[in-house]
Amino acid sequence: MNKRASLKSEQELRDQILSIASLGQVAMAMALGVELKLFEAMATVCKASPKHSATVAEVAAQAACKERYIYEWMAAMACGNLIDVDPSGQHFSMRPEHIPVWIGGEGQLPEHSLHVIDFLPGFGGAFNKVKEAFRLDGPPGVPYSAYEDTFYTVMAAWSRTIHDGELCSGYMELIGALELLQKGVNVLEAGCGAGFHIEKMARTFPNSHFTGIDLTQSAINTATTRCEGLPNVKLICGNASHLDKKWTEHFDVVFFIDSCHDMCRPDLAINEVQRVLKPGGLFSMIEWPNGDGNVYEDRKKYGSAVAALFYAASAMHCLPVGSHVEGALQLGNMMGHGRGRKLLEMGGFAKDKIEVLEPPFMPYNCIYTARK
Ligand SMILES: C[S@@+](CC[C@H](N)C(=O)[O-])C[C@H]1O[C@@H](n2cnc3c(N)ncnc32)[C@H](O)[C@@H]1O
């Protein structure tokens, strides 16, 4: 994508549109590669080959896919400059130093943006419903159920690539939760999705007890399978805006991890956080960048590629799901730090106890913390 802040000429605009049209098609083909494990297949063949190259037939056999389709896919990857092809047009290669980017390596996860690409097919499935939600006479938004259940597993896979390294170390230390969790406290995560974070926290902090709640039963089912055998995890399908009446002052720490901006009534959910936290308890939200509330500033701060990615994903998913009931706050994932702070203040957290942090080790997130 054009890295410049704005386009100068008509030709530049035409080039930008062509580039996006091409990259959009390539991105969908890459999602096929992620889902069908074609990058893994190609890496396996290349690693076993003396010339570090692969033919279409070899990759097709390795991936158990049809050769004709694999040719088209490998051609798209080569023309997209993602893999190499020799002058014969028959031998494709993945450079050894690129293999960990595609499939991960020792102590290294695959490039996180591959999971962002993997959201596209699921977003496409809800396209017509999103289109209707845009119209004046259309519905207010789109329910989660309109998106395929794969959303939750893709989200968990992406969360893993961006949070696995620091969630239970740098992040917990930064918000002042590390010692608490090590000692043993009651923790709630609202909007836990397919359970990547709760599983990671429960394994790392066996003295603490974790309750995860999510609106969607299929997400809770996946999280339950993921957390099987962990005695310190309880998972419940429910709405964060209406938590269990018995939980008043029950939790020491409450997390919302990339979930606040997807909630229709985050204001009610934050009121509930106030109720269920013990006095002095800690509330922390990991949020997507959230931005400044001014798109001009956002493009300058995050760069065109990252800012456009978050706004476009918000238009296709976060805004519609966060709008689907009458009276929804319609945050979107670039709601602005000011709006995020205001929500916490309105939820009863003292202004001077709210912090918004942007640690370099979580470049795609911002972090809100507040104490009751
Ligand atoms: C973007 S996903 C994040 C999932 C998970 N925390 C992660 O980071 O991998 C947002 C999640 O919030 C859940 N959610 C949205 N509104 C909710 C509500 N009112 N109560 C509980 N969960 C909610 C959705 O079902 C979804 O799983």
The ligand as a Tripos MOL2 file, in Angstrom:
@<TRIPOS>MOLECULE
LIG
   27    29     1     0     0
SMALL
NO_CHARGES

@<TRIPOS>ATOM
      1 C1        -12.3810   -9.5180   19.0390 C.3       1 LIG1
      2 S1        -12.9770  -10.8590   19.9580 S.3       1 LIG1
      3 C2        -11.6630  -11.1260   21.1300 C.3       1 LIG1
      4 C3        -11.6590  -12.5120   21.7080 C.3       1 LIG1
      5 C4        -10.4970  -12.8040   22.6710 C.3       1 LIG1
      6 N1        -10.5310  -11.9570   23.8330 N.3       1 LIG1
      7 C5         -9.1600  -12.6380   21.9670 C.2       1 LIG1
      8 O1         -8.5400  -11.5720   22.0790 O.co2     1 LIG1
      9 O2         -8.7240  -13.5750   21.3020 O.co2     1 LIG1
     10 C6        -14.2130  -10.1160   20.9730 C.3       1 LIG1
     11 C7        -14.9780  -11.1150   21.8110 C.3       1 LIG1
     12 O3        -15.8780  -10.4100   22.6590 O.3       1 LIG1
     13 C8        -17.0770  -11.1620   22.7600 C.3       1 LIG1
     14 N2        -18.1510  -10.2440   23.1880 N.ar      1 LIG1
     15 C9        -18.6490   -9.1850   22.5210 C.ar      1 LIG1
     16 N3        -19.6170   -8.5860   23.2450 N.ar      1 LIG1
     17 C10       -19.7160   -9.2780   24.4100 C.ar      1 LIG1
     18 C11       -20.5270   -9.1510   25.5710 C.ar      1 LIG1
     19 N4        -21.4320   -8.1830   25.6820 N.pl3     1 LIG1
     20 N5        -20.3590  -10.0460   26.5630 N.ar      1 LIG1
     21 C12       -19.4460  -11.0420   26.4670 C.ar      1 LIG1
     22 N6        -18.6550  -11.2100   25.3940 N.ar      1 LIG1
     23 C13       -18.7810  -10.3380   24.3800 C.ar      1 LIG1
     24 C14       -17.2610  -11.7510   21.3750 C.3       1 LIG1
     25 O4        -18.1220  -12.8610   21.3580 O.3       1 LIG1
     26 C15       -15.8150  -12.0850   21.0030 C.3       1 LIG1
     27 O5        -15.4670  -13.3930   21.3620 O.3       1 LIG1
@<TRIPOS>BOND
     1     1     2 1
     2     2     3 1
     3     2    10 1
     4     3     4 1
     5     4     5 1
     6     5     6 1
     7     5     7 1
     8     7     8 2
     9     7     9 1
    10    10    11 1
    11    11    12 1
    12    11    26 1
    13    12    13 1
    14    13    14 1
    15    13    24 1
    16    14    15 ar
    17    14    23 ar
    18    15    16 ar
    19    16    17 ar
    20    17    18 ar
    21    17    23 ar
    22    18    19 1
    23    18    20 ar
    24    20    21 ar
    25    21    22 ar
    26    22    23 ar
    27    24    25 1
    28    24    26 1
    29    26    27 1
@<TRIPOS>SUBSTRUCTURE
     1 LIG1         1 GROUP 0 **** ****
